[in-house]
Amino acid sequence: MRVRSKIIAAACGSVLAIGAFGTTQSAAQPDAATLQAEAHQRFDGLSQDLRGQLAGHWFDAAAGRLTVAVPTEKVARQARSEGVNAVVVQRSATQLEKLLGDVRSLIGDGVPGVFSWGVDVRDNEVDVTVNTSSRTEATDRFLSKVRGLDGVHVVETKSQQRQQAGTVQAGSPWWPGSESNCSIGFAATDASGGKHFLTAGHCTNDANQAAYGQSGQQNRLGTSNTGGTRSVNAREGDMGVVAVTEPGWTLSASVNTWGQPAVTVTGSAEAMVGDRVCHSGNTSKWQCGEVKYTNKAVDYGGGLVIEGLTWTTACSKGGDSGGAWLLGDKAVGLHDGGPSQCVQNPSDDELSLFQPVNEALRKWNLTLVTGTGSGDTTAPTTPGTLRSTGVSASSASLTWDASTDNVGVTAYEVLNGTAVATTVTGTTATVTGLTADTAYTFAVRAVDAAGNRSAPSSSLGVRTSAGGSGRTFSSDTDYAIRDYQVVASPVRSTAAGAAGNPMTVKVDATHTCLEDLNVTLVAPSGRTYPLMRTPGGGYACHPFVAGRTFSVVPGAGEAASGTWTLRVGDNGPGDMGVLSGWSLTV
């Protein structure tokens, strides 16, 4: 029996793939989608000699260009001569692969709490993610050894992804036998013209299982995992095939954009770090985000390890399993798993995962069903009433009224002057990396599924607050502090050198019972620095007042740069609060 749920977009008589942007339209100036497509073309055009020396590559959304990591300045000059941005890094691809092999050897058949490992190409290191709520002595022994490996970054979390499950009540599902539903990925044909669609392997793990277009085993459309050889849910990947054999069912290149005009898949591609991708699922509907990792492993527990997955910041929920992931109008993946709930600014344990689709097409020698594109040329309406919700010495938080579109708004681009400062899917954003006591002019524009962009909103002038030495970094994102839960607020430091001694943490939070709270600073190295601990039972409650400051002595060799995380845990009942922001001076 499977451990996740399933979907297909199937009205009686047609099979639809789910989820996507659309065709990028030409514009007077290159937009983000065009720049992203150009980055992929430029990477495909690199010489084999150069590609063989790369330690990684990614799309730099802020700069709108392909960036490659190289081991020497000589190779960097070669890369620049071929028209791409290059950064010199400490470790080559061979060294990273060896380091990853050392980590795999330490993990062996599994370590309690260790649920993810892979290369972070932008930071030129191997990331290992540990769910500390499952920590044991074996975990501590592993951490002691793995932290001794130069180039390994340990991230500690309190939760982890799961292969998602759930019964979906609305949308267009398909049913494997008498089980609950999963999502269709992409329609495909075999060499003989046979009709199929791709989905998740954990949705097709039962051999020769009847597949239906309605609940209650009605409206049969075909057979899942024919012969028991068309499903994988193991180290190799998470992918499966359903044969569409029943009369009246046809294949379509269209994707379901949930009640709005369909988008058409025109081909397939491989996603790279930094790409903006979208997916559609029967539960979370249409969601977009950024690729954070590629070719990264996950351990779901119970001996189920899947390697080679792509990790993204897009929201997903139970019932999305098997659904389609797209880069523009190109198929890139099949939904694998994700968090139990959607959050803003997700940490590594809150990312959504997909199986690269080209691997599934190659494995079963299938051809993607494609079309000629959606032809949508209508831009969204202009976002309304841009306003500031807070500033710090290095950031500005903004909000605005939503745009509308004939197909659907998929993203908003926040402009700092004329440059794109950040891209978000909702109607709030925090622009970071600003200079203290400096005036900025912001605007925002909407982007639809076809890459059409609205006119910019009215501009808004914002001045950052006065700061210190340029080594103060902050977040103004609000997080509700709830009973028996932990919130995690990340801040990215770009300061060079070692962390200052002492460091200063200022916490802007309100709570009705400070005695319920545990407050911890987590360094980029994975070290934890307790700032405040709950004293235990038998205490009277006092309010936590915003603006509280803590002094932290860093451990030996602690670097200032990287992502620092403030974790606030509420360990008592009946009280409430909000983490409205915090700052770190390193």
Backbone torsions as a table, in degrees:
resi	resn	phi	psi	omega
1	MET	NA	150.0	-177.5
2	ARG	-83.1	164.9	-178.9
3	VAL	-115.1	3.8	174.2
4	ARG	-132.2	171.1	-177.9
5	SER	-102.3	177.9	-165.4
6	LYS	-135.5	158.7	176.4
7	ILE	-148.3	159.0	164.6
8	ILE	-153.0	143.7	174.4
9	ALA	-88.2	99.5	-175.9
10	ALA	-142.3	101.7	164.6
11	ALA	-82.3	153.8	-175.9
12	CYS	-54.9	120.5	177.5
13	GLY	101.5	0.6	175.4
14	SER	-152.2	148.2	175.9
15	VAL	-113.5	127.7	-178.2
16	LEU	-118.6	140.0	168.5
17	ALA	-80.4	160.6	-174.6
18	ILE	-115.6	137.0	155.8
19	GLY	101.6	117.3	168.1
20	ALA	-179.2	166.7	163.1
21	PHE	-73.3	-150.7	172.1
22	GLY	-146.1	-157.2	-178.4
23	THR	-76.1	131.9	177.9
24	THR	-74.8	129.5	179.5
25	GLN	-91.7	150.6	178.3
26	SER	-71.5	152.3	-179.3
27	ALA	-144.4	165.8	-178.9
28	ALA	-61.7	-38.1	176.3
29	GLN	-121.6	144.7	-178.0
30	PRO	-58.9	129.5	174.8
31	ASP	-94.1	179.2	-174.5
32	ALA	-61.6	-40.9	-179.4
33	ALA	-65.3	-39.3	178.2
34	THR	-65.2	-43.8	179.0
35	LEU	-62.3	-38.4	178.2
36	GLN	-63.8	-44.5	178.1
37	ALA	-63.7	-40.0	178.5
38	GLU	-63.9	-35.8	177.9
39	ALA	-62.1	-41.4	178.2
40	HIS	-65.5	-41.7	178.8
41	GLN	-64.0	-40.0	-179.2
42	ARG	-66.5	-39.4	177.7
43	PHE	-63.5	-43.0	179.6
44	ASP	-62.3	-25.4	-177.7
45	GLY	-91.4	0.1	179.3
46	LEU	-67.1	148.9	178.5
47	SER	-65.6	150.2	179.1
48	GLN	-62.6	-34.0	178.3
49	ASP	-60.4	-45.8	179.8
50	LEU	-68.2	-44.8	-177.2
51	ARG	-60.9	-30.8	179.2
52	GLY	-72.1	-12.0	-178.5
53	GLN	-108.3	0.8	-177.1
54	LEU	-74.7	142.1	172.6
55	ALA	-97.3	-0.6	179.6
56	GLY	157.7	168.5	176.0
57	HIS	-154.9	155.9	179.3
58	TRP	-160.9	162.5	174.5
59	PHE	-91.7	119.5	178.0
60	ASP	-87.6	98.3	-174.4
61	ALA	-64.2	-36.8	-177.9
62	ALA	-64.2	-39.3	-179.3
63	ALA	-93.0	-13.0	179.7
64	GLY	68.5	40.2	-175.1
65	ARG	-152.1	162.3	173.4
66	LEU	-77.2	134.8	174.5
67	THR	-123.4	137.2	178.6
68	VAL	-120.0	147.7	176.3
69	ALA	-101.3	130.5	-176.2
70	VAL	-132.9	156.0	-173.8
71	PRO	-83.4	-19.8	-176.3
72	THR	-139.7	161.1	177.4
73	GLU	-66.4	-31.3	177.7
74	LYS	-61.0	-45.2	178.5
75	VAL	-67.9	-34.2	177.6
76	ALA	-61.3	-41.5	178.0
77	ARG	-63.5	-38.5	177.0
78	GLN	-63.2	-42.7	179.7
79	ALA	-62.0	-44.2	179.9
80	ARG	-64.9	-33.2	177.9
81	SER	-67.9	-21.9	176.4
82	GLU	-94.4	8.6	169.8
83	GLY	88.6	21.1	179.1
84	VAL	-124.4	154.3	176.1
85	ASN	-74.4	139.9	-177.7
86	ALA	-132.5	142.3	173.1
87	VAL	-124.8	137.7	179.0
88	VAL	-86.4	128.2	-176.4
89	VAL	-120.2	167.9	-174.5
90	GLN	-75.8	-35.7	-170.8
91	ARG	-117.1	136.5	176.1
92	SER	-79.0	171.0	177.3
93	ALA	-61.1	-38.6	179.0
94	THR	-64.2	-41.3	179.2
95	GLN	-67.3	-38.8	177.9
96	LEU	-65.2	-40.8	-180.0
97	GLU	-66.3	-38.4	176.4
98	LYS	-64.7	-42.8	178.9
99	LEU	-62.7	-41.1	177.2
100	LEU	-63.9	-37.9	176.7
101	GLY	-63.7	-38.2	176.5
102	ASP	-63.0	-39.8	178.4
103	VAL	-65.3	-44.5	179.5
104	ARG	-60.0	-39.4	179.8
105	SER	-63.0	-39.9	178.5
106	LEU	-68.4	-33.2	179.5
107	ILE	-73.1	-38.4	178.8
108	GLY	57.6	-127.0	179.7
109	ASP	-84.1	5.0	177.5
110	GLY	130.4	145.7	175.9
111	VAL	-127.4	129.9	-178.9
112	PRO	-51.7	127.0	177.4
113	GLY	89.8	-21.6	-179.3
114	VAL	-82.2	109.3	-172.6
115	PHE	-120.7	-1.0	-179.9
116	SER	-157.3	142.6	176.1
117	TRP	-156.5	144.3	-179.9
118	GLY	171.7	175.0	-177.4
119	VAL	-85.7	132.5	170.3
120	ASP	-98.9	102.2	-171.6
121	VAL	-68.3	-31.0	-178.0
122	ARG	-71.4	-36.4	179.7
123	ASP	-94.3	-3.0	176.7
124	ASN	55.7	49.9	-179.5
125	GLU	-152.7	171.4	175.5
126	VAL	-101.8	124.8	177.1
127	ASP	-93.1	137.2	171.8
128	VAL	-126.5	124.8	-176.5
129	THR	-110.7	132.1	-173.5
130	VAL	-125.4	127.0	173.1
131	ASN	-85.5	101.9	-173.2
132	THR	-71.3	-12.9	176.3
133	SER	-70.7	-14.8	177.0
134	SER	-108.5	18.4	-173.0
135	ARG	-69.9	139.3	176.3
136	THR	-134.1	-177.9	175.4
137	GLU	-62.4	-34.6	177.3
138	ALA	-63.0	-37.2	177.3
139	THR	-63.5	-44.0	-179.4
140	ASP	-63.2	-39.4	178.3
141	ARG	-64.7	-41.8	177.8
142	PHE	-62.4	-46.2	-178.6
143	LEU	-62.3	-38.1	178.6
144	SER	-60.6	-40.4	-179.3
145	LYS	-76.0	-45.2	-173.3
146	VAL	-70.2	-30.8	177.5
147	ARG	-71.4	-13.0	175.6
148	GLY	-83.4	-5.3	179.1
149	LEU	-89.6	119.9	178.2
150	ASP	-66.3	126.1	179.3
151	GLY	101.9	4.1	177.0
152	VAL	-104.4	130.0	178.6
153	HIS	-112.1	120.0	179.7
154	VAL	-96.7	126.8	176.7
155	VAL	-111.7	124.8	179.1
156	GLU	-102.1	133.8	179.6
157	THR	-130.9	174.8	177.1
158	LYS	-111.6	2.2	-179.8
159	SER	-152.5	-175.9	178.0
160	GLN	-160.1	169.6	178.4
161	GLN	-67.2	164.4	173.2
162	ARG	-141.2	157.2	171.6
163	GLN	-75.2	115.7	-163.4
164	GLN	-74.5	145.7	179.1
165	ALA	-137.6	166.0	177.8
166	GLY	153.0	154.8	176.4
167	THR	-98.7	119.0	-176.8
168	VAL	-94.9	134.0	-176.9
169	GLN	-96.0	-23.2	-176.5
170	ALA	-125.2	171.8	-179.2
171	GLY	94.2	-154.8	-175.1
172	SER	-124.0	84.4	-176.2
173	PRO	-89.4	164.9	164.2
174	TRP	-125.3	154.3	-174.9
175	TRP	-120.6	128.0	170.9
176	PRO	-84.8	105.0	-178.3
177	GLY	59.9	-131.4	-178.9
178	SER	-95.3	9.7	-176.1
179	GLU	-85.0	176.3	177.9
180	SER	-77.7	172.3	-165.8
181	ASN	-89.2	158.7	173.4
182	CYS	-129.2	178.3	-178.0
183	SER	-105.5	145.1	172.3
184	ILE	-71.1	142.1	169.3
185	GLY	-90.1	-89.1	-175.6
186	PHE	-136.6	143.6	174.4
187	ALA	-73.9	143.7	-178.0
188	ALA	-152.8	160.6	176.9
189	THR	-124.5	157.5	176.1
190	ASP	-99.3	-177.3	-174.7
191	ALA	-64.2	-22.7	179.6
192	SER	-94.6	3.4	-178.4
193	GLY	88.8	4.3	178.2
194	GLY	-63.4	146.0	-174.5
195	LYS	-97.2	138.3	-178.5
196	HIS	-148.9	169.2	160.9
197	PHE	-140.3	149.2	178.6
198	LEU	-89.6	147.0	176.6
199	THR	-154.8	-165.0	-178.7
200	ALA	-80.0	146.5	177.7
201	GLY	-65.3	-32.8	-179.8
202	HIS	-75.1	-6.1	173.1
203	CYS	-93.9	-8.9	-173.1
204	THR	-131.2	28.2	-172.3
205	ASN	-77.0	-13.3	176.9
206	ASP	-91.0	124.4	-177.5
207	ALA	-67.9	141.1	172.9
208	ASN	54.0	39.1	-178.7
209	GLN	-89.6	133.4	178.7
210	ALA	-62.4	138.8	178.3
211	ALA	-115.0	134.3	-173.6
212	TYR	-123.7	156.1	176.5
213	GLY	-96.4	-3.1	176.9
214	GLN	-140.6	157.2	176.8
215	SER	-69.6	166.2	-179.2
216	GLY	73.3	23.5	179.3
217	GLN	55.4	50.5	178.5
218	GLN	-118.4	155.4	175.6
219	ASN	58.6	62.6	-177.7
220	ARG	-62.8	138.7	178.3
221	LEU	-114.2	-21.4	-179.3
222	GLY	170.4	-150.8	-175.4
223	THR	-133.6	133.3	179.3
224	SER	-90.5	139.2	173.5
225	ASN	53.7	57.7	-178.7
226	THR	-60.3	128.0	178.8
227	GLY	74.2	1.1	179.8
228	GLY	74.5	13.5	-177.7
229	THR	-116.3	10.6	-173.9
230	ARG	-121.9	40.9	176.4
231	SER	-155.0	135.1	176.4
232	VAL	-134.4	129.7	173.1
233	ASN	-144.0	73.9	-173.1
234	ALA	-158.4	-164.6	-178.5
235	ARG	-53.1	-36.1	-177.6
236	GLU	-61.6	-34.5	-178.9
237	GLY	157.5	-171.7	178.6
238	ASP	-132.4	93.2	-173.7
239	MET	-155.8	148.4	-179.5
240	GLY	-155.6	167.4	-176.2
241	VAL	-128.1	137.3	170.6
242	VAL	-113.1	124.4	176.3
243	ALA	-82.2	126.4	179.7
244	VAL	-95.3	101.7	-169.2
245	THR	-116.0	-13.6	-172.4
246	GLU	-84.9	145.0	180.0
247	PRO	-59.8	146.1	175.7
248	GLY	91.9	-12.3	179.0
249	TRP	-95.3	127.7	179.0
250	THR	-121.5	160.4	179.6
251	LEU	-96.2	149.6	179.7
252	SER	-138.1	147.3	173.9
253	ALA	-86.4	-2.0	-178.3
254	SER	-72.7	152.3	174.8
255	VAL	-115.6	149.3	-177.3
256	ASN	-85.2	116.3	175.2
257	THR	-104.2	25.8	169.6
258	TRP	59.0	72.1	174.0
259	GLY	86.8	-1.0	179.3
260	GLN	-116.7	169.5	-177.7
261	PRO	-55.7	141.4	-175.9
262	ALA	-70.9	156.5	173.0
263	VAL	-111.8	151.6	-174.7
264	THR	-113.0	132.5	176.7
265	VAL	-77.2	128.3	-177.8
266	THR	-108.6	-4.6	-179.6
267	GLY	167.4	-167.2	179.7
268	SER	-127.5	163.3	-178.7
269	ALA	-154.5	168.9	172.9
270	GLU	-105.0	125.0	179.7
271	ALA	-73.7	145.6	174.3
272	MET	-118.2	159.9	177.6
273	VAL	-56.3	134.5	-179.1
274	GLY	96.6	-15.2	178.4
275	ASP	-64.7	148.2	171.2
276	ARG	-96.6	120.6	-176.8
277	VAL	-124.9	158.2	177.7
278	CYS	-131.2	153.3	172.5
279	HIS	-142.2	160.8	176.8
280	SER	-128.4	136.2	179.2
281	GLY	-140.3	159.1	-174.0
282	ASN	-67.5	-18.6	-179.6
283	THR	-101.7	-54.7	-177.0
284	SER	-83.8	-7.6	179.1
285	LYS	65.0	-125.5	-173.8
286	TRP	-100.4	117.7	-176.7
287	GLN	-136.7	143.9	-179.2
288	CYS	-130.2	158.9	178.0
289	GLY	-172.7	-170.9	-176.5
290	GLU	-110.4	141.5	174.8
291	VAL	-71.9	123.1	-179.8
292	LYS	-100.5	-37.6	178.9
293	TYR	-139.6	151.1	168.0
294	THR	-124.6	157.5	176.8
295	ASN	53.5	45.8	-178.7
296	LYS	-114.6	143.5	-176.3
297	ALA	-90.8	156.5	173.1
298	VAL	-136.1	142.9	175.4
299	ASP	-113.5	109.4	-178.9
300	TYR	-85.1	-0.2	-178.1
301	GLY	89.3	165.8	179.7
302	GLY	65.3	22.8	179.9
303	GLY	84.6	2.8	-178.9
304	LEU	-92.5	101.4	175.3
305	VAL	-113.6	130.9	177.6
306	ILE	-122.3	128.3	-179.2
307	GLU	-107.5	162.9	173.2
308	GLY	77.9	22.4	-178.0
309	LEU	-89.8	157.5	175.4
310	THR	-103.7	133.1	-174.7
311	TRP	-111.4	132.7	-175.0
312	THR	-134.2	163.4	179.3
313	THR	-88.0	0.8	-178.3
314	ALA	-70.1	147.6	176.5
315	CYS	-71.1	147.2	169.0
316	SER	-152.3	161.9	-178.7
317	LYS	-142.6	170.0	175.3
318	GLY	-57.1	135.6	-175.1
319	GLY	102.0	-11.7	177.3
320	ASP	-84.2	-9.7	-171.0
321	SER	-54.0	133.6	178.3
322	GLY	88.9	-11.5	-175.2
323	GLY	-69.1	170.8	-171.1
324	ALA	-88.6	138.9	171.5
325	TRP	-114.0	137.8	-176.7
326	LEU	-133.6	149.5	172.1
327	LEU	-114.6	103.3	-169.7
328	GLY	63.4	-123.7	176.3
329	ASP	-105.2	20.1	-180.0
330	LYS	-104.6	133.6	176.3
331	ALA	-69.8	131.6	178.0
332	VAL	-126.6	-22.1	-174.3
333	GLY	-165.7	169.4	176.2
334	LEU	-119.0	130.3	-173.2
335	HIS	-64.8	131.4	-178.4
336	ASP	-105.5	-58.1	-175.7
337	GLY	-168.8	-177.4	-178.2
338	GLY	179.6	-162.5	-175.1
339	PRO	-80.1	174.2	177.9
340	SER	-80.6	-18.1	178.0
341	GLN	-153.3	158.3	-178.4
342	CYS	-89.7	139.2	-179.5
343	VAL	-137.0	159.2	171.1
344	GLN	-80.8	151.6	178.8
345	ASN	48.5	59.3	-174.1
346	PRO	-64.4	141.1	171.4
347	SER	-84.4	178.8	-172.8
348	ASP	-61.4	-29.6	179.7
349	ASP	-81.7	1.0	-178.8
350	GLU	-119.0	16.2	179.9
351	LEU	-86.0	158.9	176.0
352	SER	-103.6	146.2	-170.0
353	LEU	-119.8	144.5	171.4
354	PHE	-139.4	153.9	176.4
355	GLN	-86.9	124.9	177.3
356	PRO	-56.4	131.0	-172.5
357	VAL	-74.2	-31.8	-177.6
358	ASN	-61.9	-31.7	177.9
359	GLU	-62.5	-41.2	178.7
360	ALA	-68.0	-41.5	178.4
361	LEU	-60.6	-42.9	179.9
362	ARG	-68.2	-41.3	-174.8
363	LYS	-59.0	-42.5	-175.9
364	TRP	-108.0	14.5	176.0
365	ASN	52.2	50.9	-179.6
366	LEU	-106.8	154.3	178.2
367	THR	-113.6	126.4	-179.6
368	LEU	-64.0	136.7	172.9
369	VAL	-79.9	122.5	-175.7
370	THR	-126.5	165.6	177.2
371	GLY	-134.5	-159.7	-173.9
372	THR	-107.8	8.7	176.5
373	GLY	103.9	166.7	-172.3
374	SER	-85.2	-28.8	-179.5
375	GLY	73.7	13.3	178.9
376	ASP	-73.6	121.2	178.8
377	THR	-120.8	8.2	-177.6
378	THR	-88.6	123.0	-179.4
379	ALA	-80.2	153.9	175.0
380	PRO	-66.1	164.8	173.6
381	THR	-72.2	160.6	-178.0
382	THR	-72.3	132.9	175.8
383	PRO	-58.7	149.2	-175.7
384	GLY	-110.4	151.8	168.9
385	THR	47.9	65.8	173.5
386	LEU	-68.1	132.3	-177.4
387	ARG	-148.3	158.5	-179.9
388	SER	-95.7	139.3	176.3
389	THR	-112.5	5.9	177.3
390	GLY	156.7	151.6	176.9
391	VAL	-136.0	158.2	170.4
392	SER	-134.1	-171.0	179.4
393	ALA	-67.7	-22.4	-174.9
394	SER	-129.1	7.3	-176.5
395	SER	-151.3	161.9	175.4
396	ALA	-138.8	129.3	178.8
397	SER	-102.0	134.3	-172.9
398	LEU	-129.9	156.3	171.7
399	THR	-146.4	161.1	-177.2
400	TRP	-157.7	170.5	177.8
401	ASP	-88.2	144.1	-171.7
402	ALA	-68.0	151.5	172.0
403	SER	-91.4	167.2	173.3
404	THR	-123.6	161.9	-177.7
405	ASP	-155.4	153.4	-179.5
406	ASN	-68.1	-24.8	176.5
407	VAL	-107.6	-46.8	179.4
408	GLY	149.9	135.2	176.5
409	VAL	-77.5	128.6	-179.6
410	THR	-107.7	-17.7	-176.8
411	ALA	-164.7	164.4	172.2
412	TYR	-127.9	135.4	176.3
413	GLU	-105.2	122.7	178.5
414	VAL	-92.0	124.3	-177.1
415	LEU	-100.7	129.6	170.5
416	ASN	-103.7	99.7	-167.5
417	GLY	70.7	-117.3	177.4
418	THR	-107.5	-5.2	-177.4
419	ALA	-93.7	145.2	176.3
420	VAL	-75.0	117.2	-178.5
421	ALA	-87.1	-36.4	179.2
422	THR	-163.0	158.7	177.7
423	THR	-126.2	131.8	-177.2
424	VAL	-135.2	164.7	177.8
425	THR	-97.9	-21.4	179.5
426	GLY	-98.9	-162.9	-176.3
427	THR	-108.7	26.8	172.9
428	THR	-137.3	152.9	178.2
429	ALA	-158.6	152.2	172.2
430	THR	-120.6	120.6	177.6
431	VAL	-93.1	122.0	-176.4
432	THR	-110.7	177.5	177.7
433	GLY	74.4	22.8	-179.1
434	LEU	-87.8	166.4	179.5
435	THR	-94.8	139.8	-178.4
436	ALA	-63.6	146.9	174.3
437	ASP	52.8	48.0	-177.0
438	THR	-133.3	140.2	179.4
439	ALA	-85.1	135.9	177.9
440	TYR	-130.5	153.5	175.9
441	THR	-120.5	120.4	-177.7
442	PHE	-113.8	153.5	169.8
443	ALA	-146.9	169.1	179.6
444	VAL	-140.1	144.4	176.0
445	ARG	-134.1	152.7	-177.8
446	ALA	-96.5	150.6	178.5
447	VAL	-125.9	136.6	179.1
448	ASP	-103.3	-176.3	-174.4
449	ALA	-63.7	-24.2	-179.3
450	ALA	-94.4	2.1	-179.4
451	GLY	88.7	5.2	175.3
452	ASN	-71.1	142.9	-178.0
453	ARG	-119.0	141.6	177.4
454	SER	-77.1	170.5	168.9
455	ALA	-67.5	149.4	178.2
456	PRO	-64.2	151.3	174.8
457	SER	-67.8	173.3	170.4
458	SER	-60.2	143.0	-176.3
459	SER	-75.1	155.9	-179.8
460	LEU	-131.9	125.5	176.4
461	GLY	-88.9	131.1	-179.8
462	VAL	-134.7	139.9	175.6
463	ARG	-118.0	127.5	177.9
464	THR	-70.4	155.7	-179.8
465	SER	-75.8	162.1	179.5
466	ALA	-65.4	141.1	-178.7
467	GLY	-129.1	-170.3	-177.8
468	GLY	-102.7	-116.8	-168.3
469	SER	-88.1	4.6	-175.6
470	GLY	87.4	7.1	177.5
471	ARG	-111.8	23.6	175.6
472	THR	-108.6	128.1	-178.1
473	PHE	-128.6	145.6	-170.8
474	SER	-147.2	163.9	173.6
475	SER	-130.3	136.3	176.6
476	ASP	-112.7	15.5	179.8
477	THR	-76.4	134.0	-180.0
478	ASP	-83.4	138.0	174.2
479	TYR	-133.0	128.2	175.8
480	ALA	-73.3	133.5	176.9
481	ILE	-98.2	112.4	-174.7
482	ARG	-113.8	157.0	-179.1
483	ASP	-54.7	131.3	173.7
484	TYR	59.7	30.4	175.7
485	GLN	-130.2	161.5	179.4
486	VAL	-119.5	131.9	172.9
487	VAL	-106.9	146.8	-179.1
488	ALA	-128.3	121.0	-179.0
489	SER	-116.1	114.4	-177.8
490	PRO	-89.1	149.8	172.8
491	VAL	-135.6	132.2	-179.7
492	ARG	-97.6	118.7	178.5
493	SER	-97.4	134.2	176.0
494	THR	-109.9	9.5	-179.2
495	ALA	-67.2	142.6	-178.7
496	ALA	-90.0	161.8	173.5
497	GLY	79.0	-162.2	-178.1
498	ALA	-80.4	155.3	175.3
499	ALA	-65.9	144.5	-179.4
500	GLY	-67.0	156.4	178.7
501	ASN	-128.3	104.8	5.0
502	PRO	-89.9	166.3	167.5
503	MET	-90.9	157.2	179.8
504	THR	-122.4	128.8	177.5
505	VAL	-117.5	123.4	175.7
506	LYS	-110.6	124.1	-175.4
507	VAL	-110.8	117.6	174.9
508	ASP	-98.7	92.2	-179.6
509	ALA	-142.7	154.2	172.2
510	THR	-126.3	141.0	179.6
511	HIS	-157.7	145.0	-175.4
512	THR	-79.7	-9.9	-179.7
513	CYS	-149.1	92.7	-178.4
514	LEU	-63.8	-24.5	-179.4
515	GLU	-67.7	-15.7	176.6
516	ASP	-81.4	-11.6	-165.4
517	LEU	-98.2	142.2	163.9
518	ASN	-115.0	127.0	-179.3
519	VAL	-121.0	126.1	-174.0
520	THR	-135.4	138.4	172.3
521	LEU	-100.1	126.9	178.8
522	VAL	-109.7	122.6	-177.0
523	ALA	-81.9	162.8	175.0
524	PRO	-57.4	-26.6	178.9
525	SER	-74.7	-12.1	-175.2
526	GLY	97.9	-10.2	176.8
527	ARG	-64.9	147.2	177.3
528	THR	-113.8	140.4	179.3
529	TYR	-124.2	99.7	179.1
530	PRO	-62.8	128.1	177.7
531	LEU	-99.8	-34.6	-179.6
532	MET	-155.1	137.8	-178.2
533	ARG	-126.6	144.0	177.1
534	THR	-65.4	131.9	-177.0
535	PRO	-76.8	-14.3	-176.8
536	GLY	108.2	-174.2	-173.6
537	GLY	-71.4	169.9	175.1
538	GLY	76.3	35.2	-178.9
539	TYR	-122.5	158.8	172.4
540	ALA	-92.8	147.3	-177.7
541	CYS	-85.3	140.2	172.5
542	HIS	-131.4	149.0	-177.2
543	PRO	-72.2	144.7	169.6
544	PHE	-86.1	125.6	-174.3
545	VAL	-102.6	135.8	-179.6
546	ALA	-59.4	147.0	176.9
547	GLY	93.6	11.1	-179.4
548	ARG	-70.1	137.8	-174.8
549	THR	-117.1	138.9	179.7
550	PHE	-125.2	145.2	176.0
551	SER	-106.8	132.7	-173.9
552	VAL	-126.1	130.0	174.3
553	VAL	-95.5	115.7	-176.6
554	PRO	-73.3	155.2	175.7
555	GLY	-72.5	165.8	-178.5
556	ALA	-60.1	131.3	176.6
557	GLY	77.9	9.1	-179.3
558	GLU	-68.5	121.1	179.1
559	ALA	-83.6	150.5	-178.7
560	ALA	-78.8	-31.9	-172.5
561	SER	-81.9	154.3	177.8
562	GLY	118.7	-173.9	-177.8
563	THR	-92.0	116.5	174.1
564	TRP	-98.9	144.0	-176.4
565	THR	-128.4	130.9	172.8
566	LEU	-97.6	123.3	178.6
567	ARG	-112.0	128.3	178.8
568	VAL	-121.1	115.8	179.6
569	GLY	-109.2	134.8	177.3
570	ASP	-103.6	114.2	-173.8
571	ASN	-106.6	19.0	-179.1
572	GLY	-139.0	165.3	-177.5
573	PRO	-93.9	160.1	165.6
574	GLY	76.7	12.2	-179.9
575	ASP	-129.0	163.7	-177.0
576	MET	-145.4	164.9	177.6
577	GLY	-174.7	-179.8	-179.3
578	VAL	-140.8	131.0	167.3
579	LEU	-89.5	105.6	-175.2
580	SER	-93.8	-9.4	177.9
581	GLY	162.7	166.9	176.6
582	TRP	-161.3	160.3	178.6
583	SER	-135.9	153.5	-179.8
584	LEU	-131.2	126.1	173.6
585	THR	-107.3	115.0	-176.0
586	VAL	-107.2	NA	NA
